[in-house]
Structure formats: structure tokens, C-alpha cells
Amino acid sequence: MDNQIKSFQNLPWEGRANTEVKGSYQGVGDIMLKNVQHLKVYNKYLEKLEEILNQVENLVRKNKSFETFYREFEVQKVCYLPFNTFLLKPLQRLLHYQLILDRLVKYYPETHPDYKDCKAAVAEVGELTSNLVNDLKTNRKLSQLTELQRDLVGMDNLVQPGRQFIREGCLHKLSRKGYQQRMFFLFSDMLLYTSKGVTSSNQFKVHGQIPLKGVV
């Protein structure tokens, strides 16, 4: 992994060297071609990502010290996204590389010195990203479920094979005390009925669940 990090650190310097040798442009395509082998580390990371997400979830549920550390980190300003979302970021980076190269190929005329290298890099990076989009969606859905699992009190088995989170929404219940706010969470196989907890942890107490099987 250290070798990959060193390779990425060298990319800007290679770009400067290309500028000096080739003229007034930076050769993006040839830089990517030289380093495309190092990008394969993303696929290795993808193979382990589901296991990583599950291990983090198990640690949060079973290890109080880790849970405390996890929650304290998420409330810091530096953690501007849920922790699990950060674990997906490296894969999104590879898709960004693909998008940049695609745009350059469309922008460059065929006579541009970097056109051929960019076109070749598109093919190389495209092989790495061919299955990435679907796998990223799957892991993002798993990440959503694990995040919701920690926010729902009274629901210990939210993460299930095939279950997907669809949306959430607020409704009001009319009771003898007046209108009471209730939060609903819709999944592919059920609807959860919850209320906001009285603590500062932003958790929701589950009052019930409605299976969607057989519901028209």
C-alpha cells in the first residue's frame, strides 16, 4: 500500500515534468497510463469493502469503547459525512478519474498531443470501473442500513440480505394530547413507525413495523 501512496504523491511532479518537455500543456493521459497499474488497488479495496462495513458495524454493536470513539468522531466538525460514507470515497475517486478522462477525450481534437494517451487511458480505467458502479450502489445501500441500525432503538436486525432503504418521512398522529410527530422509515420489505427520542443522541424509538408483503 505504501508503494501506491508514493506513486500517487509523485503524480503532480510528473505533470510538471511533462509540461516542461511537451510544451504548454500537462499530459494527463500519459500520467494515467504510467500509473494505471497502481489504480488496481481500488478493486482490491472493493473486494474487501462489504467485509469492512460489516466488521465496523459488529464492533459498534459489541465493543462499547469503539462505539464511544465512533460516535465522538462523527460529531466532530472534521467528520462532515457519516463515517461509513468515508469508506466509500476511494471508490468514488476512481469514477472521477474515469469522468475526467472521458471529458478530455471529448474536448481534445484528435491532433492534440495528449489525445491518444487519454483515449488509451479511458480504455484501461474503464476495465477497472466496469463493475464498480453496481458494486458501489450495493455497498452504499449496506452503509445506509448500518447507519440507520444505530439510529433506531428497538430494532436489532435491520441489516438483512435483500433489504433496501427507500426513504423516510415525517407524519403527525392525532391523539388526545393533540398532534404528535412520528417518523416513518420505508424499506423494500417493511415500514417502520418511530418517534424521536428524548436524548440528544438523535435516535428514534421504534413503535412498530408493518410488513409490505401482500400490501397492494
RAFENMO-V316262 format. One record per run of one state. SS is the DSSP state (a for helix, b for strand, c for the rest). FROM is the first residue (numbers start at 1). LEN is the number of residues. If there is no record, write none. Layout:
# RAFENMO-V316262
ss: [SS | SS]
from: [FROM | FROM]
len: [LEN | LEN]
This chain:
# RAFENMO-V316262
ss: [c | a | c | a | c | a | c | a | c | a | c | a | c | a | b | c | b | c | b | c | b | c | b | c]
from: [1 | 2 | 23 | 28 | 40 | 41 | 63 | 64 | 75 | 83 | 108 | 115 | 130 | 132 | 152 | 154 | 165 | 176 | 178 | 188 | 190 | 197 | 204 | 212]
len: [1 | 21 | 5 | 12 | 1 | 22 | 1 | 11 | 8 | 25 | 7 | 15 | 2 | 20 | 2 | 11 | 11 | 2 | 10 | 2 | 7 | 7 | 8 | 5]
